[in-house]
Structures are given as C-alpha cells and as structure tokens.
Amino acid sequence: MPPLLERGEPSVREHDIPVSNLSWYFVFFVVSGFCGLVYEVVWLRLAMASFGVTAALVSIVLSMFMAGLGLGSWGAGVLTRRVLGSDGPRALRFYSIAELLVGISSLVVPLQLKLGRLLLQHMGSFGAWQTSRYYLLAGLWVAITLVPWCTCMGSTFPLLMAVIRQTAKSTSERSFSYLYLANVLGALLGTIASAFVLIELLGFHGTLYVAGSLNTILALLAFRISLRTVSSPVIEKSTSEQATQPSLYGLPRSTVLLFLFTTGLVSMGLEVVWIRQFTPYLGNVVYALAGILAVYLLATVVGSQDYRSWAYSHQPGESASIWSLLALFAVIPVAAADPRLPLSLGNVQLGGFRLAAIVLFCGMAGFLTPLLVDFWSSGDPDRAGTAYAVNVAGCIVGPLVAGLWLLPWLGELRTVIVLSIPLFAIAAVTVFRKPSSETVQPKSGLNPKLKFALAIIAAVLIFSMSRDYETQFTAREVRRDYTATVIATGEGFDRLLLVNGVGMTTLSPITKYIAHLPLAFMSRPPKNGLVICFGMGTTFRSMLSWGISTTTVDLVPSVPAVFGYYFADATKLAGSPLARIVIDDGRRFLDGSSQTYDVIVVDPPPPLAAPGSSLLYSREFYEVVKRHLQSDGILQVWYPLSGSDATTTASVTKSLMQSFPHVRAFSSWHGHGIHFLASTEPLPLASSSVLASRMPPAAVSDFMEWEQPKPEQQFELVLSHELALEELLAEAPRAPAMRDDQPINEYYLLRRWFRYYK
C-alpha cells in the first residue's frame, strides 16, 4: 500500500513500519471481521434456542452485540490517549489480549446462555413468559453475557490504529478506512463461509470453535510482531491547531458525528425493510438472508475501496454531491420490490435481480462511512473510536425504529420514505450551504444543486409509481406488526395466508387432521390440548370442537388477528372460555409454563427450511414437550414433504425416535406430508371406526365441514397408509438426529451436492 502523505506536516525522522507488517494488520482485520460475523450469527441462534424466537429477543441480542462494539471502540480510544501514549508495541500487545479474549468467548458464551435459561426457568412467576419482567431479565443476562466480549471486539479498531500511528505516522491519516475495508471484507467471507459451509458441516458450536481458534492465532501472531515493532515519535497537534482544523462542507465539525449516526441508523433500518421486501422473491431460507447480507457487505467493500482510491486525488469536501446520490439510491429498492415488475421466468422469481437494487446504496454508504471517520480522526485512534461508536449507536437505533415503530405503522414503502428524509436533508445542507473559504468545490461533473434537484424528482417519481407487495391481491386484509407483514387474501376455499409474502397455509383438511387424529387416538376423553403455530386457525378451531380447553401459541401477533377473514365464527370461538390465544414463541411458552396437556400438536411454519424451524423439530424441543405431556399424552408433529429430502426426513424421524419410546407415522391426506404421533406410552392400534366413535358430535361436524367423507372414511385414508419408521431412515441411515446445534433442515446445500449422508 503506498504511503499516505500528510501535507504540511513537520519533517521528523520516522522508523516506518515494514510494509509486510502493515499487510499483516490488514490480514488481522480480515480474519477478525470473519470471526465477528460468525459470532454474531451463532450467538443470536444460541440465544434464540435459550430465550425464544421472538422479535424482541432478536432486537435485544443484536442491540447488545452492537452496544459492546461501540463501547469497546470508544473505551479503547480513550485507553490509547490516556495509557498507551506513543508506545506502539504495547498497543499491539493490548490488541493481542483483546483477540485472545474474543477467542475465549467461543467457549464461554454458549455456557453463559444455557445458564441464563436455567436461571430464568427457576425464577418461577417472577420471570414468567410473556411479561416485561421476562424480557428485562433476559435482556440483562444477554447484556452480561455479550457486552464484555463484544467490547473486546470493538476495541480492536482504535488499538490497531494506535499501532499504525505510533509506528508509521506517514501511513496513519486514513488508517481507519484501511482497517474498515479489511474488516468488512472479512465479514463478507464470514457470511459466505458460515452459511454455506461451516454450520452445515460442523454445527453451531463447531463453527464457534473455528472462529475462536482463528482469534487465538491472531493473538499469538500480534504478540510476536509486537516484539520486533519500534515506535516512532508522534508529533501531537496543539489545542490551537486542532481548533483550526478545516471543516467538512463548510459546516461545523460536530456535524460529522451527526452524519455518522444518521448513516448508521438509515443503513440498518433499511436492511430491516429489505428483508421484508425481498423475502417474497428470494424465499424464507437462511441462504436468502445470507445473500442479502453478502450483497450488502460486498457493495460496502467496493465502496470502501473506491473511497481509498478516490482519496489520493480528491479532498473530502468534494464528496458533497454524493449525499444526493446516497439519498436517491436508498429509494431505488422500492421500485425493485414492486410486484408488477416483470422479473420472473414462469413461476421462478428472479430475486437476485431485484436484490441488486441495494448495491448502489450500500456502495455509497461504504464510501461515505470511512470518509467521515477518516476526516474526523485523521488517524487519531481516540477520535476514530468516538466516531465509530457514534456510527454503531445509529446502527442500534435504526433497526429498533424501523422494526418496532415505522414498519407496523407505515408499511414498507412509506418507511423507506421516512428513512430517506434524513439523507435528503443532509444532501440539501451540503449543496445549499453558504460557500466559505474552506468550501471545496468539485472539479467536474454536474452542478451539485442540479444533481440534488434531479435526485428529488427521481425519488418522487419512484415513490409515486411503486406499490407494496400486497397491492397485487384484490381481496385482502393486511396487518403489520413488529414481527412481520401478514396478508389474508383470496375468496371462498381459495383463501391464503401469507407472512412476509411467503405462503403459510390454505384451507386444507390436513389442518383438521392435525387436531382430530391425535385426539381420537386418546383411549380416554381428552381434557385439554395445545396448538403450536396458529396459521389460519383451522387446527385451533378443530380442537375446540372437542369441547376441551385449548391453548394456541403463535409468534406473529397479526396472524391470529386475521382469524376472522377465514372463519365467520372466529370472534365467538376466540372469546370462548375454553379458548386461549398466546402471542409467544411456542418453545419459550412451554419453558415458562408448568401446564401439562393431553395432546400437543406442532405445525411448524413453512417452508421446511425456514430459519429457526429446526427448533421445533429438534431433540431438545421434544424433551421440553415431554415435560408438558400427561403420562399417556400424545404429540403430533406435522412434517410437510414439499421441499423435504431423505436426509431431513430421516433426521426428524430419528430425533422423535430418540426422544419417545413409541412413535408412529402416517402419510397425510393426498400424501402431502407425514403425521408423526409420539408418546411415552404405547399408541393404541385402534381401527378407523373406533377412532370415529370417540369423536363428539361437534368434532364430527367440524371434520366433515368442507364436504368431506364421514370421519371413519377419513381416518381410514390415513391409517391405511402407515409408514414404517425403518423405511424413513433407510434412505439416509447416516443422518444424525435433529439437534439445536445441527439444523439439518435449514443448512442443506453441501449434502444435496455431495450426498454424504447417503
């Protein structure tokens, strides 16, 4: 990397750091970014398994992760100023310690999260599910668990900047952008490697061990380099010199921090919106989410590198008109997400082309963020630590504002309008400011004011012509909340339920079987039941027809809210003293409850590979279920064959067989999936007539509601197609049982390519 010369700097003799060492620091931050992304993904998943798959919990985990980064960045900046002084080798040893501690976290954090779950379980009613106290306690424990380790991660930026500044002054002015580029490149590699290779092969814990080993290697290498590193004298600028430093765009210098906060807020807020906008076209699988993040990071890498090249021949003030482009580019994904845009081949959505619309914005954000930090800090690690912490603060606020407030209130399109307004405001301030002696005018190109006017016109046209996803449905009821956008659409028997554009269910007899089959298998009259995942409410409604106390749990508040779109008696049933509707994660609900049930039915949301769905198919989940079943109680698990493969089928079957001594499997109505029945006591070998005779009149009417045959005939359709468990295992005998640590159904690309479980 060529040296970055500072104009007008006093001539001093410097012992410049060898170029090879500077290259080592770049490699350090590539690896560090790789590991940081892995920790963020895996820790979030482990926290979900411990505390629940809820939007509030996800927000808590990500906020604590980012808060630790910001705290570490700020704190290490202060440390470099007050303690480390001009001692470059010492700063590098502090960096080594930070990396070593981060590596240790790969072993400790999983244990801390498990301990937190056990503590909450033993707090009884004080930490009861679905209470503010639960989230307060869970949030406190997540903070205790994550913030110290993430503080170590965040400290690495100022510490390594201090090393560069104290050992190679001539290369330090833009050292933040140098390390930022490496860090984002590492995060990109971590996204790809974890989603497409490591988690599938090694599981979550194994992936953590890889990251921890890499951090440990970094620590050892950094310590070794520190033994042969020599500091050069650093001439600190006097207070009067700092006060006379040039401003950016002729504005007060403090506006740089405001701009950093705004870019962080808007960027991360838009990412929340993009996930909702593009999920209908990309699919609800981990690879789609990884794809969005990978495109975001790749564009950021390109933008950061572009800034690094641009900075050699331009002044920071020449970037004023770029804000107009950033504001316009924030709007373009709205047009790309318009359902009327003809980007499909038959029924195949060309989601990648739509996703490409975020590239321009991400590239510009990747250009401006390091520019702002470099300008504010000029290589000073203390000032860089403060600037980066401010940017991280914006990254914390953005998703919270977008996900918990703007999206439920305004919807996707208007949320983008609100988020783009601060960018247009910054653009207006930079181009319409009163010129001063410090103002740097661009060397060529369109007049900045004209560029801003064109950006405004283009944005207005895009907003006025674009439509949200639900507008393609004529008959519809749309509900939005902090978790998802829910669309109830269609007429008659063709009604559909979509969550974030993904079809959840239809009016199908299968959803009635999910309730009636296990209830009829009970050799005594059932007294109560639990339905995990509400859907259209068909299963909940069918269970209530048995006249028993029925509880249903769903993660998305808006899903039960559209119950009335599908059934005329929804209000009456929901208000029944026998009915109870709970908005919560099903697994967390069971963890925080002492209630036992005669029947528990689970209908995980599609697709089969949906992120987090393995938590309702795993051995750990079935162990929780067993604690809440009566001694002769029955668990029914619905397993759809659409999107399945032999390995996933064998894995789910094996997890049930290892959890329950008695398991039976039946091919569903028209062979669309499998009804698994599991119990700790033998399941009776009853005939279809016996099962039908156990049904109360209201349940019989419910079963035959959609012009279906009599119950005896319907039961016979299933009982006559019982599946041998050994045959379900035979096609992938080496497949492991589904575990929280190894989500076979969610990560599948490598095994489908190489068939290593066959």
Helices and strands as residue ranges (DSSP letters): H 19-51, H 55-79, I 80-84, H 88-121, G 124-127, H 132-167, G 169-171, H 175-193, I 194-198, H 199-226, H 239-243, H 255-282, H 286-310, G 316-319, H 322-336, E 344-345, E 348-349, H 351-355, G 356-358, H 359-377, H 381-401, I 402-406, H 407-432, H 448-465, G 469-472, E 476-480, E 485-489, G 492-494, E 496-499, E 502-506, H 509-521, E 528-532, H 538-544, E 549-554, H 558-561, H 563-566, H 570-574, E 579-583, H 586-591, E 597-602, G 613-616, H 619-627, E 629-640, H 646-659, E 662-667, G 669-671, E 673-679, H 688-693, H 697-703, H 711-719, E 722-723, H 725-730, H 749-754
